[in-house]
Amino acid sequence: MSKSNDDNKPISARKFMKYFRSYQNGSISRRHFLGVTGLGTAMTVMGTAVPSLWSGKAHAFGDLGDRLVFSTWPNYQNQVNLDEFTELTGVNIQVNAFGSNEEMLAKLQAGGTGWDVFVPTNYTISNYVELDLIQELDLSRIPNYDPAANNPKFAGPAMVNGKVYCVPKNWGTTGFIVNTKKIKSSPRSWKDFFDVTMGKGSGHTILHDYQLTTIGAALCALGYSFNSIDPKELAEAEDLLIKSKPHLFAITSDYQPGMRSGDAWMSICWNGDGTQLNRDLPEMAYVIASDGGEIWTDFYAIPKDAPHLDAAYAFINFMQDPYVQARDAAVHGYAPTDSRAIALQPDSLATDPILHPAADLMNGLEFGAAQTLTDANRAEVMARFKSA
């Protein structure tokens, strides 16, 4: 089929919804839908608001108040989605960014956060339930969430003792990012990562301010489980981390600025950040380490004392819309768990090896284990490493 010049322009919201409904009912193919909407070539429609996704204006949502506090991770949302939610509902969103699940847990345990929605990782959910810090979700208030469309491998931790406490946001992997213009030795493992850190890359490596990933990387470099809580293995990991510390550029979970400036040449990295960095700077290579690492799912959850409960449910429901999910992923670079959103991804994302790595690359990856969040030995190792 021939294309006119106009085919390269984003289509209107009305036309998009016409084609979207045709795709939903099977009257046009996925290929045709992606082509005519521009999604197949990742056109800017992914970055524009489509208010007609929703029936009616703000009044259709009822009185939700004017504020919602959303606590999440750095570089992890499409601002267009947040702005559109505000436009549709009148609810202004305050975003707080955190670098670790431990930090989120400490804030909630201290009380009085004012949070309405936050984004915990799979291994923390059972702890939050045990500590009575999050509430069971009323799924009737989240009609956009379709359990059947979500891969149970990633969605499973949302259910504890037969009750659903959260719904999936995205899944991903934890590896490392390398500036190949600065480091030409092609490190492939965590052992290589620490060797380069203390060798030719001295002064230019970032480790996370997050015990799960930083201690996990050191454990994998030594041939141990990413989730180990064995005191002897943790002692060896601590030795490696303290030995590497004089060679570090920084300890921070917000590592993109250092990588983009060229001051840092390597960093522990979540794959979505790897996608963002590689998209802007092709010399940035994301590596799933050959000696292990993490696979994870993040979720939307509501704290027990959320002050704006109606707004929280409306926001989560909005973010579960397949199109909104796909539009979010197009910016932050993490894969949806929802097959409906995956079907809407442009081919450039659907085939991206950073978002959707080959199965053999993930064989050595582990989901974080619940005991690592509260293990006293791991907390002490991280504290001693940071203060060394």
TORPALUM-453352 format. One line per field, with one value per residue (C-alpha): x, y, z; residue number from 0; residue in three letters. Coordinates in Angstrom, 2 decimals. Each point is the difference from the previous one (the first is absolute). Layout:
% residues N
x c(X  ...) .
y c(Y  ...) .
z c(Z  ...) .
i c(NUM  ...) .
aa c(ala  ...) .
% end
This chain:
% residues 388
x c(0.00  1.42  0.34  -0.47  2.07  -2.88  0.45  3.15  -1.94  -1.68  -3.70  -2.77  -1.28  -3.38  1.56  2.31  -2.95  -1.85  2.92  0.59  -3.59  0.29  3.18  -1.70  -2.91  2.26  -1.11  3.55  3.33  2.63  2.34  -2.64  -0.87  3.63  0.55  -2.98  0.40  3.71  0.74  1.84  2.72  -0.14  -1.46  -0.59  -3.60  1.54  1.00  -3.26  -3.15  -3.06  -2.82  -2.63  1.31  -2.34  -3.73  -0.88  2.00  1.26  -3.52  -0.22  2.47  -2.02  1.46  3.53  1.40  2.89  3.12  1.71  3.46  1.76  3.27  1.99  3.48  2.13  -0.68  -2.99  -3.03  -1.19  -0.86  -2.68  -1.98  0.19  -1.00  -2.92  -1.26  0.07  -1.81  -2.71  -0.52  1.26  2.34  3.51  2.72  2.99  2.74  2.60  2.95  1.79  3.09  -0.71  -2.76  1.67  -0.49  -3.67  -0.51  1.65  -2.19  -3.20  1.01  0.67  -3.58  -1.55  1.37  -3.12  0.55  -2.99  1.71  3.51  2.03  1.52  1.91  -1.17  2.12  -1.32  -3.73  -0.27  1.94  -2.34  -2.99  1.51  0.74  -3.55  1.34  -2.02  -3.65  -1.71  -1.22  -3.63  0.43  -3.51  1.42  2.74  -1.99  2.88  2.06  -0.39  1.64  -0.28  2.08  2.89  2.76  -0.31  3.79  0.08  -3.42  0.07  1.51  -3.01  -2.02  0.74  -2.13  -2.55  -0.43  1.16  2.03  1.37  -0.10  3.02  1.72  3.02  2.64  3.69  3.51  2.95  3.35  2.55  0.57  3.36  1.24  1.73  1.93  1.72  0.18  0.91  0.60  -3.67  -0.67  -2.62  -0.26  -0.14  3.53  1.07  -1.95  1.92  3.32  -0.46  -1.17  3.25  2.06  -0.28  -3.34  1.15  -1.81  -2.85  -2.42  -3.33  -1.53  -3.61  -0.91  -2.09  1.09  -1.93  1.76  3.41  0.53  -1.63  2.49  2.94  -1.44  -0.42  3.58  1.12  -2.14  -2.77  -3.76  -1.20  -2.29  2.46  -0.35  2.80  2.27  3.23  -1.03  -1.16  3.34  1.80  -2.33  0.67  3.74  -0.39  -2.19  2.33  2.99  -1.77  -1.19  3.15  -0.46  -3.64  -1.36  -3.17  -2.46  -3.44  -3.11  -0.48  2.91  -1.14  1.47  3.47  -0.13  -1.29  2.67  2.78  1.32  -1.21  0.86  -1.84  -2.91  -2.30  -3.06  -3.65  -0.78  -2.44  2.71  2.21  -2.56  -0.23  3.77  0.58  -2.77  1.73  3.63  0.58  3.37  -1.86  -0.29  -2.28  1.34  -1.85  2.87  0.92  0.47  -3.44  -2.10  -3.61  -3.31  -2.83  -3.54  -1.14  -3.58  -2.49  -1.07  -2.04  1.32  -2.29  -0.42  -0.29  -1.74  -1.49  -1.36  -2.43  2.72  2.37  -2.40  -0.77  3.72  0.84  -2.96  1.16  3.53  -1.31  -1.55  1.94  0.66  1.19  2.29  1.46  0.47  1.76  2.36  0.85  1.64  1.51  1.02  -1.29  -2.18  -3.69  -1.22  -3.37  -0.37  -2.47  2.62  2.72  -2.18  -0.10  3.76  1.70  2.19  3.10  -0.89  -1.54  3.28  2.36  2.45  0.41  -3.75  -0.55  3.29  0.55  -1.05  3.52  1.26  -2.50  0.75  2.28  -2.23  -1.89  -3.06  0.84  -0.79  -2.19  2.58  2.53  -2.17  0.20  3.18  2.10  3.31  -0.62  -1.04  3.19  2.20  -1.47  0.38  3.65  0.75  -1.51  1.82  3.38) .
y c(0.00  3.36  2.76  3.72  2.61  0.48  -3.58  1.09  2.45  -0.90  -0.59  1.65  -1.47  -0.71  -1.94  -1.84  -1.24  -1.03  -2.20  -1.18  -1.28  -1.66  -1.73  -1.08  -1.63  -1.70  1.84  1.20  -1.70  1.08  0.88  2.22  1.64  0.81  1.31  2.31  1.43  0.61  -2.25  -2.42  2.59  1.42  3.31  2.83  -1.05  -2.11  3.22  1.86  0.02  -1.86  1.26  -1.88  -3.24  0.93  0.56  3.53  2.67  0.28  -0.25  -3.60  -0.98  1.54  2.25  -1.31  3.04  2.01  -1.90  -3.37  -0.93  -2.59  -1.55  -1.84  -0.53  2.47  0.34  -2.32  1.76  1.83  3.52  0.19  -2.70  1.88  3.26  -1.65  -1.52  3.46  1.49  -2.64  -0.04  3.28  -2.00  1.45  -2.63  0.43  -2.45  -1.19  -2.02  -2.59  -2.08  -3.13  -2.12  0.32  3.76  -0.42  -2.51  2.27  2.94  -2.04  -1.49  3.48  0.96  3.19  -0.21  1.39  -2.45  -1.15  -2.34  -1.42  -2.46  -2.91  -2.91  -3.62  -1.27  2.65  -0.65  -2.78  2.14  2.95  -2.27  -1.53  3.48  1.16  2.92  -0.51  -0.70  -2.76  1.36  0.14  -1.14  1.13  3.51  -0.86  -1.27  0.70  -2.68  -3.37  -2.82  -2.37  2.37  0.09  -2.61  -1.86  -0.26  3.74  0.64  -2.84  1.89  2.37  -2.70  -0.88  -2.53  0.06  3.78  2.51  2.90  1.60  -0.08  -0.21  3.03  -1.33  -2.70  0.13  -1.13  1.36  -0.03  2.68  2.77  0.59  3.01  -1.91  3.08  0.07  -3.72  -2.17  -3.28  -1.13  -1.11  -2.76  -1.09  1.52  -1.30  1.99  3.00  0.13  -0.79  2.95  2.21  -0.65  0.10  2.09  1.44  1.20  3.14  -0.43  -2.64  0.53  -2.50  0.26  1.43  -3.14  -3.15  -2.49  0.87  1.12  -2.91  -2.30  1.06  -0.68  -3.40  -0.98  1.09  -2.48  -2.82  0.22  0.55  3.55  -0.49  -1.62  0.74  -2.41  1.90  -1.39  0.87  3.45  0.60  -0.78  2.31  2.76  -0.43  0.35  3.10  1.72  -0.87  1.60  3.13  2.17  -0.62  1.14  3.19  -0.10  -2.10  1.03  -1.54  3.07  -0.82  1.40  3.50  -1.41  -2.30  2.74  2.50  -2.49  0.15  -3.56  -2.76  -2.94  -0.40  -2.63  0.63  -0.89  -0.92  2.87  2.48  -2.00  0.53  3.74  0.43  -2.10  1.85  3.35  -1.19  -3.10  -0.64  -0.99  -3.80  -1.81  -3.35  -2.86  -1.52  -3.57  -0.88  1.00  2.95  0.96  -0.31  1.95  1.35  3.35  0.58  2.74  -0.22  2.15  0.63  -0.87  3.65  1.55  3.37  0.23  -3.50  0.81  1.82  -2.92  -2.50  2.31  0.49  -3.71  -0.75  2.69  -1.40  -3.52  1.04  -1.92  3.10  1.98  -2.90  -0.13  3.75  -0.17  -2.76  1.92  2.65  -1.83  -3.16  -2.72  -2.79  -0.29  -3.25  0.47  -1.75  2.67  2.71  -2.14  -0.35  3.80  0.45  1.09  -2.60  1.94  -0.69  -3.43  -1.28  2.03  -2.50  2.21  -0.06  -3.58  -1.88  -3.47  -2.76  -1.41  3.37  -0.16  -3.55  1.15  2.82  -0.21  1.76  1.86  -2.03  1.37  -0.64  2.34  3.06  -0.49  -2.05  1.75  -1.30  1.47  3.32  0.09  -0.90  2.90  2.40  -0.94  0.23  3.49  1.26  -1.60) .
z c(0.00  -0.96  2.60  -0.42  1.81  2.42  1.21  1.81  2.17  3.33  -0.55  1.99  3.24  -1.64  -2.87  2.36  2.06  -3.16  -1.05  3.57  0.30  -3.42  1.17  3.24  -1.79  -2.54  -3.12  -0.74  0.67  2.51  -2.87  -1.62  3.33  0.79  -3.51  -0.29  3.52  -0.31  2.98  -2.26  -0.53  3.53  -1.17  2.41  0.61  2.80  1.69  -0.47  2.03  -1.22  2.23  -2.00  1.53  2.81  -0.15  0.99  1.79  3.54  1.44  -1.28  2.71  2.83  2.68  0.54  1.75  -1.37  1.14  -0.24  1.32  -2.17  1.21  -2.63  -1.47  -2.01  -3.75  0.22  -1.47  -3.10  1.14  -2.70  1.82  3.30  -1.66  -1.76  3.25  1.58  -3.00  0.17  3.74  1.45  2.26  0.20  0.41  2.27  -1.02  2.52  -1.36  2.14  -0.69  2.05  1.46  3.41  -0.16  -0.92  2.83  2.57  -1.04  0.29  3.34  1.34  -0.91  -1.22  -3.55  -1.63  -2.87  -2.02  -2.47  -0.01  -2.08  1.96  -1.53  0.02  2.90  2.41  -0.29  2.60  2.49  -0.53  0.57  3.15  1.37  -0.87  -2.06  -3.20  -0.60  -1.92  -3.32  -1.06  -3.60  -0.87  0.20  -2.52  -3.00  -2.38  1.75  -1.71  2.01  -2.97  -2.17  2.47  -0.01  3.35  0.18  0.57  1.57  2.55  2.98  0.00  1.76  3.63  1.89  -2.80  0.07  -2.65  1.43  -3.16  -3.79  -2.34  -1.47  -1.94  0.11  -0.74  0.74  1.96  -1.76  -0.72  -2.51  -1.73  -1.97  -2.80  -1.11  3.37  0.80  -2.97  1.84  -0.28  3.59  -0.03  3.65  3.48  0.53  -3.07  1.30  3.28  -1.69  -2.38  2.88  1.85  -3.18  -3.16  1.07  3.41  1.08  -2.47  1.38  1.74  2.42  1.16  3.37  0.38  1.81  -2.15  -3.25  1.28  2.39  -2.55  -2.68  2.32  0.97  -3.66  -0.75  2.66  -1.37  2.61  -0.20  -0.59  3.04  2.40  3.72  0.97  2.44  -1.48  -3.57  1.07  1.72  -3.27  -1.90  2.53  -0.47  -3.78  0.33  2.48  -2.18  -2.99  1.84  -0.56  -3.74  -0.19  -1.50  2.12  1.97  -1.26  -1.54  -2.21  -2.27  -3.35  0.57  0.67  -3.01  -2.29  1.08  -0.77  3.56  0.59  -2.45  1.62  2.37  1.41  -2.14  -0.38  -3.58  -0.62  0.89  -2.35  -2.76  0.70  0.05  -3.12  -1.86  0.60  0.04  -2.17  1.64  3.16  0.06  2.44  1.22  1.70  1.94  -0.85  3.69  1.25  1.03  0.54  -1.80  1.59  -0.19  1.38  1.12  0.84  3.66  2.39  3.53  2.91  0.97  -3.51  0.48  -3.52  -0.57  -2.82  -1.92  0.59  -1.55  -2.91  -0.67  0.09  -2.27  -2.43  -0.04  -0.68  -3.33  -2.69  -2.08  3.03  0.95  -3.51  -0.06  3.38  -1.16  -3.18  2.19  2.97  -1.84  2.34  -1.34  0.97  1.52  -1.72  -3.37  -1.15  0.50  -1.57  -3.12  -0.28  0.17  -3.21  -1.63  1.05  3.65  -0.43  -1.46  2.22  1.56  3.09  0.73  -1.13  0.44  -1.40  2.38  0.32  1.30  2.86  1.11  2.83  1.25  3.30  1.33  3.20  3.12  2.81  2.72  -1.59  0.79  3.76  0.43  2.66  -1.37  -3.45  1.51  2.08  -2.97  -1.99  2.92  0.54  -3.73  -0.25  3.09  -0.85) .
i c(0  1  2  3  4  5  6  7  8  9  10  11  12  13  14  15  16  17  18  19  20  21  22  23  24  25  26  27  28  29  30  31  32  33  34  35  36  37  38  39  40  41  42  43  44  45  46  47  48  49  50  51  52  53  54  55  56  57  58  59  60  61  62  63  64  65  66  67  68  69  70  71  72  73  74  75  76  77  78  79  80  81  82  83  84  85  86  87  88  89  90  91  92  93  94  95  96  97  98  99  100  101  102  103  104  105  106  107  108  109  110  111  112  113  114  115  116  117  118  119  120  121  122  123  124  125  126  127  128  129  130  131  132  133  134  135  136  137  138  139  140  141  142  143  144  145  146  147  148  149  150  151  152  153  154  155  156  157  158  159  160  161  162  163  164  165  166  167  168  169  170  171  172  173  174  175  176  177  178  179  180  181  182  183  184  185  186  187  188  189  190  191  192  193  194  195  196  197  198  199  200  201  202  203  204  205  206  207  208  209  210  211  212  213  214  215  216  217  218  219  220  221  222  223  224  225  226  227  228  229  230  231  232  233  234  235  236  237  238  239  240  241  242  243  244  245  246  247  248  249  250  251  252  253  254  255  256  257  258  259  260  261  262  263  264  265  266  267  268  269  270  271  272  273  274  275  276  277  278  279  280  281  282  283  284  285  286  287  288  289  290  291  292  293  294  295  296  297  298  299  300  301  302  303  304  305  306  307  308  309  310  311  312  313  314  315  316  317  318  319  320  321  322  323  324  325  326  327  328  329  330  331  332  333  334  335  336  337  338  339  340  341  342  343  344  345  346  347  348  349  350  351  352  353  354  355  356  357  358  359  360  361  362  363  364  365  366  367  368  369  370  371  372  373  374  375  376  377  378  379  380  381  382  383  384  385  386  387) .
aa c(met  ser  lys  ser  asn  asp  asp  asn  lys  pro  ile  ser  ala  arg  lys  phe  met  lys  tyr  phe  arg  ser  tyr  gln  asn  gly  ser  ile  ser  arg  arg  his  phe  leu  gly  val  thr  gly  leu  gly  thr  ala  met  thr  val  met  gly  thr  ala  val  pro  ser  leu  trp  ser  gly  lys  ala  his  ala  phe  gly  asp  leu  gly  asp  arg  leu  val  phe  ser  thr  trp  pro  asn  tyr  gln  asn  gln  val  asn  leu  asp  glu  phe  thr  glu  leu  thr  gly  val  asn  ile  gln  val  asn  ala  phe  gly  ser  asn  glu  glu  met  leu  ala  lys  leu  gln  ala  gly  gly  thr  gly  trp  asp  val  phe  val  pro  thr  asn  tyr  thr  ile  ser  asn  tyr  val  glu  leu  asp  leu  ile  gln  glu  leu  asp  leu  ser  arg  ile  pro  asn  tyr  asp  pro  ala  ala  asn  asn  pro  lys  phe  ala  gly  pro  ala  met  val  asn  gly  lys  val  tyr  cys  val  pro  lys  asn  trp  gly  thr  thr  gly  phe  ile  val  asn  thr  lys  lys  ile  lys  ser  ser  pro  arg  ser  trp  lys  asp  phe  phe  asp  val  thr  met  gly  lys  gly  ser  gly  his  thr  ile  leu  his  asp  tyr  gln  leu  thr  thr  ile  gly  ala  ala  leu  cys  ala  leu  gly  tyr  ser  phe  asn  ser  ile  asp  pro  lys  glu  leu  ala  glu  ala  glu  asp  leu  leu  ile  lys  ser  lys  pro  his  leu  phe  ala  ile  thr  ser  asp  tyr  gln  pro  gly  met  arg  ser  gly  asp  ala  trp  met  ser  ile  cys  trp  asn  gly  asp  gly  thr  gln  leu  asn  arg  asp  leu  pro  glu  met  ala  tyr  val  ile  ala  ser  asp  gly  gly  glu  ile  trp  thr  asp  phe  tyr  ala  ile  pro  lys  asp  ala  pro  his  leu  asp  ala  ala  tyr  ala  phe  ile  asn  phe  met  gln  asp  pro  tyr  val  gln  ala  arg  asp  ala  ala  val  his  gly  tyr  ala  pro  thr  asp  ser  arg  ala  ile  ala  leu  gln  pro  asp  ser  leu  ala  thr  asp  pro  ile  leu  his  pro  ala  ala  asp  leu  met  asn  gly  leu  glu  phe  gly  ala  ala  gln  thr  leu  thr  asp  ala  asn  arg  ala  glu  val  met  ala  arg  phe  lys  ser  ala) .
% end
